[in-house]
């Protein structure tokens, strides 16, 4: 349990952890603990360790914990309030953000993992908020596409002027890079809706 429950800053003070990958060790520990779930006296503690990894900021740990949690035989006995509290905290975080951006991909990924395992515990409030963010992300994509077309036209018109042409080309590439990021964010939100709807 120690390596999964303690923070990096605590573990790295110990000589035995200084030159090793903590993520790799934690993944091994999660799989080992998951294999011990048949010990009912330990099942609650094992779940808590897996759950902490499931909502951690480390995507590798998230994926490993999700794979372990899928095989967790006592999943139906989990206290639903634990999950609801996490979802409520996510709702608060999301409601405080006017527009989700690609950097919020990790937040959506956490919600997706929770929805796959506990979709019935998600409520309409979260779906309403995510729909608002999906609409805003779609608007942002449309704005980027409009700017992209304007820059393309400007580039064609001024392609005979090398100095201006290079500057416009650079701006065009910046716009091009933003479009797929917001499209991916929109796809993640739609996927989240599908996970929740599939449980109805």
N, CA and C of each residue as an Amber inpcrd file, in Angstrom:
protein
   600
   0.8210000  -1.2160000   0.0000000   0.0000000   0.0000000   0.0000000
   0.8570000   1.2680000   0.0000000   2.0150000   1.2040000   0.6440000
   2.8270000   2.4030000   0.8710000   3.1270000   3.1680000  -0.4050000
   3.5660000   2.4460000  -1.4270000   3.9810000   3.1340000  -2.6560000
   2.8040000   3.7710000  -3.3800000   1.6080000   3.2180000  -3.1980000
   0.4200000   3.7770000  -3.8540000  -0.1750000   4.9420000  -3.0750000
  -0.0690000   4.8860000  -1.7660000  -0.7350000   5.8930000  -0.9340000
   0.1140000   7.1350000  -0.6930000   1.4390000   6.9880000  -0.7060000
   2.3080000   8.1350000  -0.4150000   2.6130000   8.9510000  -1.6670000
   2.8240000  10.2400000  -1.4630000   3.1400000  11.1410000  -2.5690000
   4.5980000  10.9640000  -3.0160000   4.8800000  11.4080000  -4.2330000
   6.2440000  11.3110000  -4.7740000   7.2630000  11.9630000  -3.8480000
   6.9080000  13.1440000  -3.3280000   7.8480000  13.9010000  -2.4860000
   8.2690000  13.1060000  -1.2520000   7.3690000  12.2710000  -0.7350000
   7.6840000  11.4460000   0.4430000   8.5720000  10.2730000   0.0380000
   8.1840000   9.5930000  -1.0420000   8.9240000   8.4020000  -1.4710000
  10.3380000   8.7290000  -1.9370000  10.4920000   9.8610000  -2.6200000
  11.8060000  10.2050000  -3.1730000  12.8370000  10.5620000  -2.1030000
  12.3790000  10.7460000  -0.8730000  13.3150000  10.9750000   0.2330000
  13.9820000   9.6690000   0.6710000  13.3860000   8.5400000   0.2750000
  13.9260000   7.2340000   0.6550000  14.9230000   6.7650000  -0.4060000
  16.1050000   6.3210000   0.0070000  17.1560000   5.9250000  -0.9480000
  16.7050000   4.8720000  -1.9620000  15.8580000   3.9440000  -1.5460000
  15.4740000   2.8390000  -2.4360000  14.6080000   3.2880000  -3.6090000
  14.0430000   4.5020000  -3.5390000  13.1710000   4.9740000  -4.6190000
  13.8120000   6.0640000  -5.4840000  15.0570000   6.4230000  -5.1920000
  15.6580000   7.5900000  -5.8530000  15.8740000   7.3980000  -7.3570000
  16.2520000   6.1990000  -7.7790000  16.6060000   5.9860000  -9.1910000
  15.6550000   5.0310000  -9.9050000  14.4040000   5.0230000  -9.4870000
  13.4280000   4.1300000 -10.1280000  12.2190000   4.9320000 -10.5970000
  11.4660000   4.3370000 -11.5140000  10.2310000   4.9660000 -11.9910000
   9.1020000   4.6540000 -11.0170000   8.6330000   5.6790000 -10.3280000
   7.5550000   5.4710000  -9.3600000   6.2650000   5.0430000 -10.0540000
   6.0350000   5.5560000 -11.2550000   4.8190000   5.1770000 -11.9870000
   4.8240000   3.6830000 -12.2920000   5.9580000   3.1710000 -12.7700000
   6.0590000   1.7370000 -13.0860000   5.8610000   0.8850000 -11.8330000
   6.4630000   1.3090000 -10.7210000   6.3020000   0.5730000  -9.4620000
   4.8540000   0.6070000  -8.9830000   4.2240000   1.7620000  -9.1040000
   2.8290000   1.8800000  -8.6650000   1.9100000   1.0030000  -9.5190000
   2.1680000   0.9610000 -10.8210000   1.3480000   0.1150000 -11.6930000
   1.4690000  -1.3560000 -11.2860000   2.6880000  -1.7890000 -10.9850000
   2.9000000  -3.1730000 -10.5300000   2.1860000  -3.4220000  -9.2070000
   2.2670000  -2.4280000  -8.3120000   1.6050000  -2.5550000  -7.0090000
   0.0900000  -2.6250000  -7.1620000  -0.4660000  -1.8150000  -8.0720000
  -1.9150000  -1.8340000  -8.3040000  -2.3690000  -3.2010000  -8.8050000
  -1.6100000  -3.7690000  -9.7380000  -1.9750000  -5.0890000 -10.2740000
  -1.8800000  -6.1640000  -9.1940000  -0.8600000  -6.0520000  -8.3440000
  -0.6880000  -7.0260000  -7.2560000  -1.8400000  -6.9300000  -6.2620000
  -2.1860000  -5.6990000  -5.8740000  -3.3010000  -5.5090000  -4.9410000
  -4.6090000  -6.0080000  -5.5410000  -4.8030000  -5.7330000  -6.8220000
  -6.0260000  -6.1700000  -7.4910000  -6.1500000  -7.6900000  -7.4650000
  -5.0200000  -8.3770000  -7.5830000  -5.0230000  -9.8420000  -7.5580000
  -5.3620000 -10.3890000  -6.1730000  -5.2710000  -9.5220000  -5.1460000
  -5.5680000  -9.9520000  -3.7650000  -6.9850000  -9.5930000  -3.3280000
  -7.8210000  -9.1510000  -4.2630000  -9.1460000  -8.6670000  -3.8830000
 -10.0380000  -9.7520000  -3.2880000  -9.7080000 -11.0300000  -3.5370000
 -10.5340000 -12.1110000  -2.9760000 -10.4400000 -12.1530000  -1.4480000
  -9.4230000 -11.4780000  -0.8850000  -9.3150000 -11.3760000   0.5750000
 -10.2870000 -10.2950000   1.0370000 -11.4770000 -10.7150000   1.3920000
 -12.5620000  -9.7610000   1.6300000 -12.2230000  -8.7440000   2.7150000
 -11.4440000  -9.1470000   3.6980000 -11.0830000  -8.2260000   4.7840000
 -10.2600000  -7.0490000   4.2650000  -9.5860000  -7.2490000   3.1230000
  -8.7390000  -6.1920000   2.5610000  -9.4030000  -5.4800000   1.3880000
 -10.5590000  -5.9630000   0.9590000 -11.1540000  -5.4620000  -0.2900000
 -11.4520000  -3.9650000  -0.2530000 -11.8960000  -3.4650000   0.9110000
 -12.2280000  -2.0430000   1.0180000 -10.9710000  -1.1860000   0.8380000
  -9.8890000  -1.5960000   1.4860000  -8.6410000  -0.8370000   1.3820000
  -8.0840000  -0.9210000  -0.0420000  -8.2010000  -2.0930000  -0.6550000
  -7.7340000  -2.2590000  -2.0390000  -8.5160000  -1.3380000  -2.9640000
  -9.8430000  -1.2780000  -2.7520000 -10.6630000  -0.3920000  -3.5860000
 -10.2100000   1.0580000  -3.4390000  -9.9560000   1.5000000  -2.2130000
  -9.5410000   2.8910000  -1.9830000  -8.2410000   3.2280000  -2.7240000
  -7.3030000   2.2770000  -2.7350000  -6.0330000   2.4920000  -3.4370000
  -6.2690000   2.5700000  -4.9440000  -7.0890000   1.6470000  -5.4690000
  -7.3990000   1.6490000  -6.9040000  -8.1350000   2.9260000  -7.2970000
  -9.0520000   3.3500000  -6.4320000  -9.8600000   4.5350000  -6.7360000
  -9.0010000   5.7990000  -6.7460000  -8.0700000   5.8770000  -5.8110000
  -7.1650000   7.0370000  -5.7730000  -6.3710000   7.1210000  -7.0770000
  -5.9120000   5.9760000  -7.5760000  -5.1550000   5.9630000  -8.8350000
  -6.0540000   6.2910000 -10.0200000  -7.3160000   5.8570000  -9.9550000
  -8.2590000   6.0870000 -11.0530000  -8.4910000   7.5720000 -11.2990000
  -8.4740000   8.3800000 -10.2460000  -8.7350000   9.8160000 -10.4020000
  -7.4570000  10.6490000 -10.2260000  -6.3050000   9.9820000 -10.3570000
  -5.0290000  10.6990000 -10.2260000  -4.7270000  11.4730000 -11.5070000
  -3.8080000  12.4400000 -11.4510000  -3.4390000  13.1970000 -12.6580000
  -2.5090000  12.4320000 -13.5990000  -2.0300000  11.2720000 -13.1830000
  -1.1170000  10.4710000 -14.0070000  -1.9370000   9.5530000 -14.9180000
  -1.8870000   9.7910000 -16.2280000  -2.7280000   9.0230000 -17.1580000
  -2.3720000   7.5340000 -17.1780000  -1.1020000   7.2000000 -16.9980000
  -0.7110000   5.7830000 -16.9720000  -1.3290000   5.0740000 -15.7750000
  -1.3060000   5.7390000 -14.6200000  -1.9200000   5.1500000 -13.4270000
  -3.4300000   5.0440000 -13.5900000  -4.0240000   6.0660000 -14.2050000
  -5.4670000   6.0250000 -14.4650000  -5.8450000   4.7900000 -15.2680000
  -5.1250000   4.5680000 -16.3630000  -5.4340000   3.4400000 -17.2440000
  -5.2420000   2.1090000 -16.5260000  -4.1560000   2.0040000 -15.7670000
  -3.8870000   0.7720000 -15.0250000  -4.9760000   0.5260000 -13.9800000
  -5.3350000   1.5770000 -13.2420000  -6.3740000   1.4530000 -12.2120000
  -7.7170000   1.0860000 -12.8320000  -8.0160000   1.6720000 -13.9980000
  -9.2710000   1.3500000 -14.6830000  -9.3100000  -0.1310000 -15.0630000
  -8.2100000  -0.6430000 -15.6140000  -8.1460000  -2.0650000 -15.9810000
  -8.3290000  -2.9610000 -14.7570000  -7.7210000  -2.5640000 -13.6420000
  -7.8600000  -3.3370000 -12.3980000  -9.2830000  -3.2470000 -11.8500000
  -9.8570000  -2.0450000 -11.9240000 -11.1930000  -1.8220000 -11.3710000
 -12.2580000  -2.6060000 -12.1340000 -12.0550000  -2.7850000 -13.4330000
 -13.0170000  -3.5460000 -14.2380000 -13.1660000  -4.9710000 -13.7110000
 -12.0830000  -5.4920000 -13.1290000 -12.0860000  -6.8780000 -12.6350000
 -12.4060000  -6.9540000 -11.1400000 -12.7000000  -5.8120000 -10.5410000
 -12.9350000  -5.7690000  -9.0900000 -14.2900000  -6.3990000  -8.7760000
 -14.3010000  -7.5130000  -8.0900000 -15.5230000  -8.3080000  -7.9090000
 -16.5240000  -7.6790000  -6.9480000 -16.0760000  -6.7160000  -6.1190000
 -16.9910000  -6.1010000  -5.1470000 -17.4610000  -4.7180000  -5.5990000
 -17.3780000  -4.4450000  -6.8980000 -17.7050000  -3.1150000  -7.4140000
 -19.1280000  -2.6970000  -7.0550000 -20.0550000  -3.6430000  -7.0730000
 -21.4600000  -3.3280000  -6.7640000 -21.6770000  -3.0090000  -5.2880000
 -20.7050000  -3.3390000  -4.4490000 -20.8350000  -3.0810000  -3.0090000
 -20.1910000  -1.7640000  -2.5790000 -19.6360000  -1.0470000  -3.5410000
 -18.9640000   0.2190000  -3.2290000 -19.9890000   1.2430000  -2.7510000
 -19.6140000   2.0250000  -1.7400000 -20.4860000   3.0860000  -1.2410000
 -20.6730000   4.1350000  -2.3410000 -21.8960000   4.2860000  -2.8740000
 -22.1030000   5.2260000  -3.9860000 -21.7780000   6.6710000  -3.6360000
 -21.8330000   7.0070000  -2.3380000 -21.5680000   8.3950000  -1.9360000
 -20.1130000   8.7860000  -2.2130000 -19.2130000   7.8070000  -2.1750000
 -17.8010000   8.0770000  -2.4870000 -17.6800000   8.5830000  -3.9200000
 -18.3780000   7.9100000  -4.8410000 -18.3270000   8.2900000  -6.2560000
 -19.0480000   9.6170000  -6.4660000 -20.2210000   9.7580000  -5.8300000
 -21.0000000  10.9970000  -6.0020000 -20.2100000  12.2140000  -5.5290000
 -19.4670000  12.0560000  -4.4320000 -18.6570000  13.1680000  -3.9210000
 -17.6160000  13.5920000  -4.9540000 -16.9700000  12.6100000  -5.5680000
 -15.9770000  12.9180000  -6.6080000 -16.6280000  13.6240000  -7.7810000
 -17.7730000  13.0940000  -8.2280000 -18.4730000  13.6850000  -9.3740000
 -18.9180000  15.1050000  -9.0420000 -19.4130000  15.3130000  -7.8070000
 -19.8250000  16.6640000  -7.3840000 -18.6480000  17.6320000  -7.4580000
 -17.4760000  17.1780000  -7.0090000 -16.2850000  18.0370000  -7.0650000
 -15.9150000  18.3800000  -8.5030000 -16.0620000  17.3980000  -9.3930000
 -15.8090000  17.6590000 -10.8150000 -16.8000000  18.6850000 -11.3520000
 -18.0640000  18.5610000 -10.9410000 -19.0960000  19.5030000 -11.3930000
 -18.7460000  20.9230000 -10.9530000 -18.2970000  21.0560000  -9.6960000
 -17.9080000  22.3770000  -9.1830000 -16.7590000  22.9400000 -10.0240000
 -15.7540000  22.0950000 -10.2850000 -14.6030000  22.5470000 -11.0870000
 -15.0230000  22.9610000 -12.4880000 -15.8910000  22.1570000 -13.1060000
 -16.3180000  22.4340000 -14.4760000 -17.1780000  23.6850000 -14.5320000
 -18.0570000  23.8580000 -13.5330000 -18.9640000  25.0110000 -13.5410000
 -18.2170000  26.3230000 -13.3380000 -17.0150000  26.2520000 -12.7430000
 -16.2220000  27.4650000 -12.5130000 -15.4120000  27.8680000 -13.7500000
 -15.3770000  26.9910000 -14.7470000 -14.6220000  27.2720000 -15.9740000
 -15.5990000  27.6850000 -17.0630000 -15.3920000  28.8720000 -17.6180000
 -16.3040000  29.3440000 -18.6690000 -16.1820000  28.4890000 -19.9260000
 -14.9540000  28.0990000 -20.2360000 -14.7290000  27.3000000 -21.4450000
 -13.6500000  26.2550000 -21.1750000 -14.0160000  24.9870000 -21.3270000
 -13.0090000  23.9390000 -21.2370000 -12.0800000  24.0640000 -22.4380000
 -10.8030000  23.9030000 -22.2060000  -9.8290000  23.9820000 -23.2920000
  -9.1070000  22.6390000 -23.3980000  -8.2970000  22.4420000 -24.4410000
  -7.5970000  21.1600000 -24.5860000  -6.7850000  20.7490000 -23.3600000
  -6.3140000  21.7200000 -22.5750000  -5.5470000  21.3630000 -21.3730000
  -6.4230000  20.6740000 -20.3250000  -7.7510000  20.7620000 -20.4860000
  -8.6710000  20.1040000 -19.5580000  -8.9880000  18.6750000 -19.9890000
  -8.2310000  18.1670000 -20.9650000  -8.4500000  16.8020000 -21.4550000
  -8.3770000  15.7930000 -20.3110000  -7.4510000  16.0200000 -19.3740000
  -7.2680000  15.0890000 -18.2580000  -8.5250000  15.0030000 -17.3990000
  -9.1830000  16.1310000 -17.1890000 -10.4230000  16.1510000 -16.4130000
 -11.4870000  15.2950000 -17.0960000 -11.6140000  15.4440000 -18.4230000
 -12.5960000  14.6630000 -19.1730000 -12.2440000  13.1800000 -19.1180000
 -10.9470000  12.8760000 -19.1820000 -10.5170000  11.4750000 -19.1320000
 -10.9010000  10.8430000 -17.7970000 -10.7390000  11.5770000 -16.7120000
 -11.1350000  11.0530000 -15.3990000 -12.6280000  10.7700000 -15.3610000
 -13.4050000  11.7120000 -15.8930000 -14.8580000  11.5280000 -15.9230000
 -15.2420000  10.3320000 -16.7870000 -14.5530000  10.1480000 -17.9070000
 -14.8400000   9.0110000 -18.7860000 -14.6030000   7.6880000 -18.0540000
 -13.4960000   7.6010000 -17.3200000 -13.2080000   6.3750000 -16.5750000
 -14.2740000   6.1000000 -15.5220000 -14.6840000   7.1570000 -14.8200000
 -15.7340000   6.9910000 -13.8090000 -17.0540000   6.5920000 -14.4540000
 -17.3660000   7.2050000 -15.6080000 -18.6260000   6.9040000 -16.2940000
 -18.6610000   5.4620000 -16.7810000 -17.5290000   4.9430000 -17.2060000
 -17.4810000   3.5520000 -17.6640000 -17.8050000   2.5880000 -16.5300000
 -17.3740000   2.9450000 -15.3320000 -17.5410000   2.0460000 -14.1870000
 -18.8020000   2.3230000 -13.3750000 -19.1870000   3.6080000 -13.2850000
 -20.2960000   3.9900000 -12.4000000 -21.2650000   4.9480000 -13.0910000
 -21.6120000   4.6880000 -14.3400000 -22.4290000   5.6340000 -15.1230000
 -23.7630000   5.9520000 -14.4560000 -24.3370000   4.9920000 -13.7510000
 -25.6540000   5.2070000 -13.1350000 -25.6150000   6.2570000 -12.0270000
 -24.4140000   6.6040000 -11.5590000 -24.2960000   7.5870000 -10.4800000
 -24.0970000   9.0060000 -11.0010000 -24.0550000   9.1700000 -12.3250000
 -23.9260000  10.5050000 -12.9090000 -25.3060000  11.1340000 -13.0300000
 -25.3730000  12.4480000 -12.8270000 -26.6850000  13.1000000 -12.8430000
 -26.8360000  14.0780000 -14.0050000 -28.0520000  14.6170000 -14.1220000
 -28.3690000  15.5180000 -15.2400000 -27.5610000  16.8120000 -15.1860000
 -27.2220000  17.2580000 -13.9650000 -26.4830000  18.5170000 -13.8190000
 -25.1490000  18.4500000 -14.5590000 -24.4350000  17.3440000 -14.3780000
 -23.1500000  17.1910000 -15.0570000 -23.3530000  17.1800000 -16.5690000
 -24.3680000  16.4490000 -17.0300000 -24.6190000  16.3640000 -18.4760000
 -24.9560000  17.7380000 -19.0560000 -25.7300000  18.5310000 -18.3040000
 -26.0730000  19.8860000 -18.7700000 -24.8160000  20.7490000 -18.9040000
 -23.9500000  20.6660000 -17.9010000 -22.7090000  21.4490000 -17.9400000
 -21.8160000  21.0150000 -19.1010000 -21.7150000  19.6970000 -19.3010000
 -20.8690000  19.1980000 -20.3800000 -21.4350000  19.5880000 -21.7390000
 -22.7760000  19.6210000 -21.8500000 -23.3970000  20.0420000 -23.1130000
 -23.0680000  21.5070000 -23.4050000 -23.0930000  22.3390000 -22.3590000
 -22.7280000  23.7550000 -22.5340000 -21.2910000  23.8760000 -23.0510000
 -20.3910000  23.0950000 -22.4480000 -18.9860000  23.1440000 -22.8710000
 -18.8150000  22.5930000 -24.2850000 -19.6100000  21.5820000 -24.6330000
 -19.5440000  21.0410000 -25.9950000 -19.9700000  22.1010000 -27.0070000
 -21.0560000  22.8190000 -26.6830000 -21.5240000  23.8860000 -27.5790000
 -20.4720000  24.9830000 -27.7300000 -19.8380000  25.3360000 -26.5990000
 -18.8060000  26.3770000 -26.6580000 -17.5950000  25.9040000 -27.4630000
 -17.2130000  24.6380000 -27.2720000 -16.0790000  24.0980000 -28.0310000
 -16.3810000  24.0840000 -29.5240000 -17.6430000  23.7630000 -29.8600000
 -18.0550000  23.7730000 -31.2690000 -17.9670000  25.1840000 -31.8310000
 -18.4170000  26.1690000 -31.0410000 -18.3240000  27.5740000 -31.4730000
 -16.8680000  27.9820000 -31.7090000 -15.9950000  27.5610000 -30.7920000
 -14.5700000  27.8820000 -30.9290000 -14.0090000  27.2730000 -32.2180000
 -14.3790000  26.0180000 -32.4970000 -13.9120000  25.3680000 -33.7330000
 -14.3800000  26.1380000 -34.9570000 -15.6320000  26.5880000 -34.9270000
 -16.1730000  27.3620000 -36.0570000 -15.4040000  28.6690000 -36.2370000
 -15.0860000  29.3280000 -35.1080000 -14.3150000  30.5730000 -35.1850000
 -12.9270000  30.3220000 -35.7780000 -12.2760000  29.2320000 -35.3350000
 -10.9580000  28.8950000 -35.8700000 -11.0320000  28.5970000 -37.3650000
 -12.0880000  27.8880000 -37.7830000 -12.2320000  27.5630000 -39.2040000
 -12.4370000  28.8210000 -40.0420000 -13.2440000  29.7530000 -39.5040000
 -13.4450000  31.0210000 -40.2170000 -12.1270000  31.7820000 -40.3460000
 -11.3770000  31.8360000 -39.2300000 -10.0740000  32.5120000 -39.2610000
  -9.1250000  31.8140000 -40.2330000  -9.2050000  30.4940000 -40.2560000
  -8.3500000  29.7150000 -41.1530000  -8.6250000  30.0850000 -42.6100000
  -9.9040000  30.1640000 -42.9570000 -10.2670000  30.5210000 -44.3350000
  -9.8280000  31.9440000 -44.6740000  -9.9970000  32.8510000 -43.6960000
  -9.5690000  34.2380000 -43.9240000  -8.0590000  34.3130000 -44.1430000
  -7.3150000  33.5640000 -43.3160000  -5.8500000  33.5680000 -43.4400000
  -5.4110000  32.9330000 -44.7630000  -6.1240000  31.8690000 -45.1530000
  -5.7970000  31.2350000 -46.4410000  -5.9830000  32.2130000 -47.5970000
  -7.1010000  32.9310000 -47.5470000  -7.3820000  33.9190000 -48.6000000
  -6.3170000  35.0170000 -48.5850000  -5.9980000  35.4850000 -47.3730000
  -4.9900000  36.5410000 -47.2260000  -3.6280000  36.0590000 -47.7370000
  -3.3240000  34.8100000 -47.4550000  -2.0510000  34.2320000 -47.8960000
  -1.9690000  34.1850000 -49.4230000  -3.0820000  33.7850000 -50.0490000
  -3.0920000  33.7250000 -51.5180000  -2.9350000  35.1140000 -52.1390000
  -3.6180000  36.0950000 -51.5200000  -3.5710000  37.4630000 -52.0520000
  -2.1730000  38.0500000 -51.9260000  -1.5130000  37.7860000 -50.7750000
  -0.2280000  38.4370000 -50.4990000   0.9730000  37.5200000 -50.7260000
   0.7490000  36.4270000 -51.4130000   1.8400000  35.4640000 -51.6200000
   2.9850000  36.0340000 -52.4580000   2.7150000  37.1340000 -53.1450000
   3.7620000  37.7550000 -53.9640000   4.6890000  38.6380000 -53.1260000
   4.3040000  38.8840000 -51.8430000   5.1220000  39.7390000 -50.9710000
   5.7740000  38.8410000 -49.9040000   7.0170000  38.4140000 -50.1040000
   7.6650000  37.4090000 -49.2460000   7.5930000  37.6810000 -47.7470000
   7.8500000  38.9250000 -47.3130000   7.8700000  39.2230000 -45.8770000
   6.5020000  38.9880000 -45.2520000   5.4690000  39.5580000 -45.8510000
   4.1150000  39.3980000 -45.3210000   3.6520000  37.9540000 -45.4750000
   4.0710000  37.3210000 -46.5540000   3.6700000  35.9430000 -46.8130000
   4.1160000  35.0100000 -45.6890000   5.3520000  35.1570000 -45.2150000
   5.8770000  34.3020000 -44.1450000   5.1180000  34.5060000 -42.8410000
   4.8000000  35.7650000 -42.5270000   4.0730000  36.0660000 -41.2990000
   2.6720000  35.4490000 -41.3410000   1.9880000  35.5920000 -42.4660000
   0.6380000  35.0420000 -42.6160000   0.6830000  33.5140000 -42.5670000
   1.7250000  32.9420000 -43.1830000   1.8810000  31.4820000 -43.1700000
   2.0290000  30.9670000 -41.7400000   2.7920000  31.6960000 -40.9280000
   2.9860000  31.3260000 -39.5240000   1.6670000  31.3890000 -38.7550000
   0.8960000  32.4620000 -38.9720000  -0.4130000  32.5990000 -38.3210000
  -1.3620000  31.4930000 -38.7550000  -1.2770000  31.1300000 -40.0160000
  -2.1270000  30.0770000 -40.5640000  -1.8430000  28.7430000 -39.8790000
  -0.5690000  28.4570000 -39.6610000  -0.1830000  27.2060000 -38.9920000
  -0.6570000  27.1870000 -37.5460000  -0.6040000  28.3410000 -36.8610000
  -1.0870000  28.4200000 -35.4790000  -2.5690000  28.0900000 -35.3950000
  -3.3350000  28.6300000 -36.3310000  -4.7780000  28.3590000 -36.3630000
  -5.0240000  26.8850000 -36.6570000  -4.2730000  26.3270000 -37.6130000
  -4.4270000  24.9140000 -37.9850000  -4.1670000  23.9890000 -36.7980000
  -3.2180000  24.3550000 -35.9480000  -2.8710000  23.5160000 -34.7960000
  -3.9610000  23.5070000 -33.7340000  -4.7380000  24.5880000 -33.6370000
  -5.7680000  24.6920000 -32.6060000  -7.0180000  23.8840000 -32.9470000
  -7.3460000  23.8000000 -34.2280000  -8.6080000  23.1570000 -34.6320000
  -8.7110000  21.7090000 -34.1450000  -7.7150000  20.8310000 -34.4290000
  -7.8590000  19.4380000 -33.9790000  -7.9070000  19.2850000 -32.4670000
  -7.2590000  20.1950000 -31.7250000  -7.2880000  20.1120000 -30.2620000
  -8.7110000  20.2630000 -29.7390000  -9.4420000  21.2520000 -30.2760000
 -10.8220000  21.4660000 -29.8310000 -11.7640000  20.3960000 -30.3770000
 -11.4680000  19.8850000 -31.5660000 -12.2720000  18.7840000 -32.1030000
 -12.1230000  17.5400000 -31.2280000 -10.9030000  17.2710000 -30.7740000
 -10.6640000  16.1220000 -29.8940000 -11.3810000  16.2950000 -28.5650000
 -11.3740000  17.5270000 -28.0420000 -12.0770000  17.8090000 -26.7930000
 -13.5670000  17.5440000 -26.9620000 -14.1370000  18.0160000 -28.0810000
 -15.5490000  17.7710000 -28.3630000 -15.8510000  16.2900000 -28.4610000
 -14.9540000  15.5370000 -29.1030000 -15.1400000  14.0860000 -29.2360000
 -15.1140000  13.4070000 -27.8700000 -14.2260000  13.8770000 -26.9730000
 -14.1590000  13.3150000 -25.6180000 -15.4630000  13.5440000 -24.8600000
 -16.0350000  14.7370000 -25.0020000 -17.2900000  15.0500000 -24.3100000
 -18.4240000  14.1820000 -24.8580000 -18.4800000  14.0240000 -26.1830000
 -19.5130000  13.1740000 -26.7900000 -19.3630000  11.7310000 -26.3030000
 -18.1230000  11.2680000 -26.2120000 -17.8600000   9.9110000 -25.7260000
 -18.3650000   9.7580000 -24.2900000 -18.1590000  10.7900000 -23.4780000
 -18.6420000  10.7690000 -22.0950000 -20.1610000  10.6350000 -22.0600000
 -20.8600000  11.4070000 -22.9090000 -22.3180000  11.2930000 -22.9990000
 -22.7310000   9.8650000 -23.3480000 -22.0160000   9.2620000 -24.2920000
 -22.3490000   7.8960000 -24.7290000 -22.1970000   6.9030000 -23.5840000
 -21.1410000   7.0600000 -22.7920000 -20.9210000   6.1660000 -21.6500000
 -22.0610000   6.2740000 -20.6360000 -22.4810000   7.5130000 -20.3680000
 -23.5590000   7.7250000 -19.3940000 -24.8840000   7.2030000 -19.9440000
 -25.1640000   7.4900000 -21.2210000 -26.4250000   7.0610000 -21.8380000
 -26.5240000   5.5450000 -21.9190000 -25.3970000   4.8790000 -22.1250000
 -25.3950000   3.4200000 -22.2700000 -25.8380000   2.7170000 -20.9940000
 -25.7500000   3.4250000 -19.8650000 -26.1370000   2.8180000 -18.5830000
 -27.6240000   2.9620000 -18.2960000 -28.3340000   3.8050000 -19.0760000
 -29.7610000   4.0420000 -18.8280000 -30.5960000   2.8210000 -19.2170000
